[in-house]
Amino acid sequence: MRIFLLCSLLFSYLLAQTYSDSAFSANGEVKYKNFTSFDYVNPNAPKGGHIKQYALGSYDSFYDFLLKGTSAKGLSLLYDTLMVRSFDEPSSQYGLVAKQVQRAEDNTFVIFHLDENAHFNNGKEVTAFDVEFSFNTIARGENPSMVRYYADVKEVIVVDKYTVRFNFHNPNNRELALILGDLPILPKHYYENTILSENPLKLPLGSGPYKIESFEAGRSVTYRRIDNYWAKNHKTRVGYFNFDKITFDYYKDDAVALEAFKSGRYDYREESSAKNWAVGYEGIALKNQDIQKIELLHSLPSGMQGFVFNLRKNLFKDRRVREALGLAFDFEWSNKNLFFNQYSRTKSFFDNSEFASVGIPLGAELAILEPYRSKLPPEVFTQSFSPPKSKGDGNNRENLKKAQALLKDAGFIIKNGKLYPPKDSTQPNAKEQPFTFELLLVSPAMERVAIPFQKNLQTLGITMKIRIVDVSQYINQLRQFDYDMIVSVFPQSLSPGNEQAFFWGSKAADSAGSYNYIGIQNEVVDALIAKIIQAKDYQELLNSTRALDRVLLWEHYVIPHFHTKTFRVAFWDFLEHPAITPIYNVGFETWWVNPSKLEKLQMKYPSLRR
């Protein structure tokens, strides 16, 4: 009895050291205090319609947190989360399944108080036991990426039926409450006796706004809106989820998918190809304005897309080699001749955000980097990083000369027009092999970007083979790090945090399925990631992220590509959207169907009929 009283007193004391609300922000104040809906929705948007979208490749799983398999598009429609993020703030969350969140001032725990009205789509209520089950299934499951993501969470405790508490290993990880708020809630009663990895196409059950109505494995999946969705009038859901049905049809090739869009086989498309955007949509529908093309300016960090080295391969271990290969990519020529001058060169892993490094490190940022000076390239402290430039006329001679000098300095030699690496002292009798590697691609459209790069590498005596594989094979090879070089994108959030360890952390380098595609094992990078995760305030987060950015750039882990600062969106003209577009998302979940417009278009284009 005495122990119980002491525990109760301690628990009460801990609760006294908390602050609670129905919303919170990781950086500053939330935008929405007393509100009925977000600014970027139409609260009176009509419900109805069956719209189609597209996806590439195939799928064989309805669960995107498993290690194996390719998950279907649209799965987030099935599940509610404890909290939801707004599309016009960088790091704010508002209660959904959790009506209130209680956070310790010293960040040692967080408590979520659940909305007693929340229920799954089979009528059973959502309880703290479901939250506990969801955490243990996702964060303590078989996927090492998920395990690492939640590694600083010590334990989950069910306090009572509608209250769940998470205790933290690391109180310096400021992002923990935020990422727990993103946790999708799975029904324990439905899944507890199922091994999902052995039954990946088991029809999911959630508490979200949609359910899977039908599917053709690997080819299509259709979601139907839940009429009695428990949160349909919730202030964070007003104006959202207006389509009665959403179907994702799968296409093996993007060129085929684009033609299908123009013929009315599906209704909405976010375009990633500059060539397609410039000339690919020509046709009667566009001419008649039955297809609309718009560009929406956004404030999202661009992240980093580029040619990604696999440092697990000996050829790429030398930084001078990586820098030399980067000099062979002629962005200016590609932008002019391939991209219709639509792109800007990416100069940072956090481009288009204030987290991008600029100039040379000064003040607090310099102080962060100074202890590691002897372990870093000197340029980190003396130069502002800028990718190589050319005149864009196809003559990249000056950059190739610099590349040759770097390769010579690294011990490479030219024989009969082929580049040979330095002899391996550990295997003196090994047969000399010319510098040859493979670029693994999943998108045929990227081949036209790679071919000019390939030709410039030939000038250096380097052979780059290009191989294109299907989505499933590509994902499998990525998970096993079975490649020399890939084209990849490292997206960045509005508030850098735990995901940096997935991208660049040493522990992730040898963990199958991680996003450390490069294979970085760098103690300075690890230290800077820790500083980001444990930053005490926004300014420290800013300085630590900029410091990490400099190190990643000057290590030449990636040959940077390009980015655009707009969402390029094409859609059939029966789709409508709110007057205000959020700055961090297209917000397609807030669009709706204009039935009279649809009826007219269906008379002209029978393929629009559902």
N, C-alpha and C positions, 0 to 999 in steps of 0.2 A: 504494500500500500504506500509506504514511504517513497519507494522508488518511483511509483506511478505519479505521486504528487510532485516530486522533484522534476520529473520529465514534463509534466503539465506546466509547471512554473517556467521551466526553461523554454518550452514551446511558446508560451504567452509572451515571454521576454523577447524572443526572436521576432514574433509578429509585431511587437511594439517598435521594432527598429526597421519598419518597412514603410513604403508609401504605395498607395494603390489608386487605381483609376480604371476606367473602361478603355483607355488608350494610352499609348506611350510612344516616345521617340527616342532613338538611340543618340540623337544629336539635337538637343534643344527642345523646343515646344512642338506639340502637334498643331497642325493647321486648323483642324475641325474640332470645335469644342461642342457647342450645342447645335446639332445639325440634323436634318431629315434625309439628306442625300448628298453625295459628292457633287462638286461643281461641274464635273465633266460628263454627267449623265443627263438624260431626258427622263425625268420622273414619270412622265406620261407616255413613254414609248409604248406603242401597241405590241401586243404579244401575237405570235402566229408565224406560220410559214415553215417550209422545209428547205434549208439551204445546204449547199454542198461545198466542201473544201477539198484540198488535195494534199497528198503526202507522197514522198518518193520511197521506192524500195518495197519493203514488206514489213510484216510484224508477226511475232509468234508469242506475245505475252500481253496480258492486261495489267502488269504490275511493273512500274518503272523503278522500283527500289531493289529489284533482284539483281544478282550479279550476272546471270546468264540471260540470253534472249534479247530480242528487239521489241520494245514496248510500243503499243498502239498510240496514235495521236489522240489527243483530247481527254486523256484520263483524269486531268485535274478537274474536269466537270463533274466527276463522280463524288468527290470528297470535299467536305468542309474542313477547315483548319481552326485551330484555337483562336487565332487572330487573323485579320486580313490587312494587307497593305493597300494604301491609296496609290493611284497612278500619277499623282502630282506632288509627291513629297519624296525625299530621298530615303528616309529610314523611319517612317511612322507606321504603327499598327493600331488597329481598332478591333475591339472584341467582337467575336462571332460566336463560336461554340463556348468560348470563355467570355462571360459577361463582364468579368472584372479580373484584373491582373494585379498581384501584390508582389512587389520586388523588394528585396533586402537592400538597405542603403549601402552595405558593404559588398553587395553582389555575391553573396554566398548561397542564395537560393531564390527561387521564384515560385509563387503559388498562383494557380489558375482556379477561379471559381466559375463553374460551368452554368450555362443557361439551362434551367430545368425544362424549358420548352423544346430543347434540341432533341431530335429523334432521327433514327435511320429511316431509310425509305421502305422498310418493312413494318414500320410503326413502333419498333422498340426504342426506348429512350437511350440517349448518349450519357454515359456515366464516366466517373473517374477511372473505373476499371478498364474501359475502352481506351482511354488515354494512355494508361499504363501499358496495356497490351500493344498499342500502336507504337509506343516508344521502344519497347523491347523487341518488337518485330522488325522495325526499320533501323533503329539506331544500334541495336545489339544483334542484328541479323548477320547474314552471310556476306553482305556486300561491304568490303573493306573501306570503300569511300564513305559510305554512310556511317560506319563505325568511327572513322577518324573525325568526321564532321561533328559528331556529338561526343567526342572523347572526353571533353572537359565537364560533362554532366556525370556526377558521381552516382546518383541513384534517383529513382522515381518512387514516391510514396503516396499511396491513396490515403488521404486524411479522412474523408468520408465520401459518401456516394457522389457528391457534386464538387468535391475539392481535391485537387491533386497538386503535389509539391515536388519540385525538382531541386535537389541539392547539388552544388557545384564543387568539383575538384579544384578548379582554378578561378578564384574570384576576380582575377585580372582580365578574364575574357569578357569584355563588355557586350559581346554580341549574343551571348547564350540565350537570354530571354527572348531575343528577336527570332533566333532560328527555331526555338521551341514553339513560338507562336505560329510558325509556318508548318508545324507538324500536321500532316493529314490524319484524320481520325478514322481508324478501321474498327468495325464491330467485332468485338471479341467472340461473341456467341456464334458468329458466322464463320470465323477463320481459325479458331483455336485448335480444331482437330484436322486442319488441312495443311499439308506440306506444299506450299505454293510453287516451289521450284519444280515439283513433280506434276503440278496441275496448273500451269501458267495461264491457261485460257478458261479457268473457272470464272464464271460471270461474277464480276465484282458487286459488292454492296457497299454503299456509302450513305452519307447524310446530305450529299450535295444536291445541286439543282437539276442534275440529269442522271439517267440510268442508261445502260446499254440496252437498246431495243432489239437489235439484230446485228449479225456480223457474218462475213465470209472470210474465214481465216486468211490473213495475209493480203487480202484484196480490198476489203472495205469494212467499216464499222459505223453504225448509226446510233446516235444518242437521242433519247426522247426526254423532253422537259417534264419534270415532276409537277403535276398540278397542285398537289398539296405540300409542296416543299415547305418545310417548317420555317425557313427564314426568308420567304419571298417578300415579306413586308419589312424586313430588317433594314435599318438605315444604311448599312453597308452593301445591301443587295438591291435597293430600289434603283430601277433603271437598267439593271443587268439582266442577262439571260432571257432575251426576248424571243428567240427562235423556238418554235415547237419541236423541231427536229434538226439535228446537225449530222450530216454524213461526211466522213472522210473516205474518199476514193484514192486508191494507191496506183501510182504509175512508176514504171521501171526507169523512165527517162524523162528529164525535165523538158526536152524539146517536144516530146509527145504530149506532156502535161500542158504546155503552153498552148498547143494547137487545140487541145481539148477545152481549155478555158475559153478560147476565142469562139468555139462552136457552141458554147453554152452548157458544156457537160458539168461544170462547176462554176461557182459564183464569185469567188473572192480570192485574191492572190497578192501576197507581199513579194515584190520582185527583188532578187539579189543580183541579177545580171545586168550590167550596164548596157550591153549590146541588146538584150531583150527589151530593156526599157526604152532604148532609142529607136529601134526599128522592128522589134518583134511583135508588136501589137497591131500593126497595120492591117486594115481589113474593113469590111462594110460596117461591122458593129461599132468599131471605133469612130469611123467617119460619120456615122449617124448619131454619135454620142450615146449609143446604147451601152457601150462600155466606157467607164470613166477611169481616167488616170489622174491621180493626185500625189503630190509630195507634201509630206507633213514634217515640218521642222521639229526636231526633238533635242533633248538635253541629256541623252544617255551617253555614258562613257562608251567609246568605240570598242574598247578591248583591243586585243592584238590578233590579227590574222596574218599568217605568213608561212613561208617555207620553214618547217620545224625540223631541226637536227635531232637525231637520236644519239645522245652522248654515250649510249651503251656500245656504240660502234667505234672501234679504234680510230677510224679515219677522221672522226669529228671531235676528238678529245682536245686537240690543240686549238686554242682561241684564234690564233692567226689564220688557221685554215677556215674557220667559220667566217671570219671577217672577209677573207679573200673571196669566198663563194658569194657573200653578200654584195660584193662589188660587181659581180657579173649579172645581177638583176637590174635591168634598165627600166625603172618605173616610168620615167618621163616618156620614153618611146611607147610603152604599153598603154599609158593613159591616153596618149594622143591617138594611137592607131587601133587600139582594142576597146577602149572604154569611153570614147567620145568626150574625153576630158571631164568626166563626171566625178572623179575621185580626188581625194587629198591623200598624200603619202602619210602613213602612220609613223609617228615619231616617238611614241610612248606606249607602254603597256596599259596606260590609263588615259589615252588621248580623248579629247573632247570633255575633259573634266579638270577640276582644279587639283586633282591628285597627280597629274602629269608633272614630271620634273622639267624645270626650265633653267637655263643658264648654268652656273656652277653652284655647288652647295655652299650655303652661307648660314651663319647663325646656328640655330637649334638643329637644323638638318645636318650641317657640317659636324656638329658635336656628336650626332648619332653615328656618323660614318667614321669619324677620326680613330676610334679604337681599332678599326679593321684596316687601316691604311696599308699596312704591309702585305695584306692578303688580297688586295683589290688592284685591278688595272689602274695605273696612274691617271688615265684619262678621266676616271670618275671624279677626280678632284680638280682637274685643270681645264676640262673642255665641256661644252654643252653638246650633248649628243645630237647628231643630225645624220640621217641616212645619206649615202652617196647620191650625187646628182649628175645628170648628163644633160646634153643639149636637146635630147629627144629626137635626134636626126638619124638614129640607128648606128652612129659611130660612137661606141662606148670605149674608145681606145685608152683614154687616160685612166679610167677606172680599172680596166683590165691590166694596164701596166702596174698599177699599185697592187693589184691582186697577185701578179707574177712575182713581185718583190716580196710580198708576204709569204708566199709559198716557198720561195727560194730560202728565205730566212728560217722557215720551219724545216728545212732540209730536203724538200722535194726537188726532184730533178726531171728534166725533159729528155726522153729518148724516143726518137722516131715519131715525134709529134704527140707522144703520150706522156702523161705525168705519172711519175712513180714516187711513192712515199719513201721516207728514210728506211734503211734496213732495220729490221727488228733484231735488236741485240740479244733478245731472249730466244730467238729462233734463227741463228746465223745461217742455217742451211735451207731455210724456207725459200721457195720459189718467189721471185719478185712478181708482183701483180700490179698492173696499172690502176690508177685512181678511177674506180668505177663504183657507182652506187645506184640505187633504185628509188625513184619517187613514186610512192603509192598514192593513188587518187581514187576517190569515190565519185567525183563529179566530172563527167566528160567536158563540161564547160570550162573547167580549170585547165584542161590540156592546152588550150590556146594561150594561156598565160605562161605555162611551163615551157612550151616549145622555144620561144625566143631566149629564155633563160638557158635552156639546154644548148642552144647554138653558141651562146657566149661562153659557156663552160667548155665546149669543144675547142674553142680558141685557146683555152688554158691547158688543153690536153686532158680534160676530165670528161669521162663518159657518164652521163646521167640517163638511165633507162626510165621510161615512163610506163607504169602499169595501172590500168583502171580495173577495179573490181566492184562487185555489187555491194549493197549496203550491209548485208549480213556478214559477208566475208570481211569487209572493211572493219566492222565493229569487233569481230573476233580477233583480227590481227592487232588492232589497237589495244585490246585488253591484254594481249600477251606481249606487247611491245615488239611485234614481229615486223619491223620495217626499218629502212635506213633513213628516209625522209618522208614527211607527209605535209599536206597543207591542213592547217588546223586553226581554229579560232579559240582564243582564251577570253571569254566574256568577262566583264567586270561589273560588279554591283555598284550601287550608288554610295555604299559605305563599305569599303574593303575590310575583310575580316578573315574568318576561318577558311574560306575557300582558297586563300592564298597558299595554305599548306597543301591543299590538293594539287595545285598547279606546279609548285616549285619545291615543296618540302622533301627533305632527304628520305623520310620514312615512307613517302608515297612512291619513291623512285622504283622500288622493287616489288611493289604491291600490285598484283594483277588487277586490272580494272580501274586503276587510278587515272587521274588526269595529268599526272606528271609525265606527259608524253616525251618530254625532252630527256628525262633521266637525270635531272639536276640533283647533285649531292654536294652541297656547298654550305659550309658551316656559317658563313656570313649571311647567306640568304636565309638560312634557318633562324638566325638571331634576329634579323630584320622582320621576318614573319611574326616571330614571338612579340616583338615590339608593337606591331600593328594590332595583333589580337588583344594585347594587354594595354593598349593606349588608354590613358586616364581621361583624356578629353579630346575634342575634335582637332585641336591644333597639333597635339602629339600624334594623332592618327595621320594627319596631313603630312607632317614632316617625315614620319616613318615610312609612309607609302611612297613618297617622292624619293626617299633614299633607296628603297627596294627597287624602284623603277630604274634608277641610274645603274645599279649593279646588274640588273637583268639586261639592260640595253648594252652596256659596255662589255659584257661577257659574250655578246653576239650569239645568244642561244637560238635566236629566230631571225630570219631575213624578213623584215617587216614588209607587208603588202600595202593596203590602202583602205580607205573607209569613206563613207558619206554621212552627212549630218541630217539626213532626212529618211523617213519611212517612205518607200515607193510602193504605192498601193493601187491596184487595179481591181475594179469590181463592176458587175452588171448593175445598171442604173435603177433597179428596183430596191437596192439596198440604200438605207439612209443612216446617218450618224448624227450625234449631238453637235451643237454649234461650237462647243468648246472641246478641243482635243487635248488630252493630258500630255504633259511634256516628257513623260517617261514610258509611254506605252501607246500603241495605236488605239487600244481600248475597244477592240472588236466585240468584246463581250457586251458592250453597251449599244451596238447597232441594232437595227430592226428592218423588217420587210414592209415596203409600201405595197399593199395588195393590188391597188388599181394600176400602178405602174407595172407590176409583175404580170397582171392579166394581159395588158397590151403587148408586153414583150413576148409572152408565151405564144401569142398569135403569130408573131413574126419569126420566132425561134422555138420550134416545138421541143428542142432538146432541153429547154428550161423547165418543161413540165415535170413535175415530180410524181 
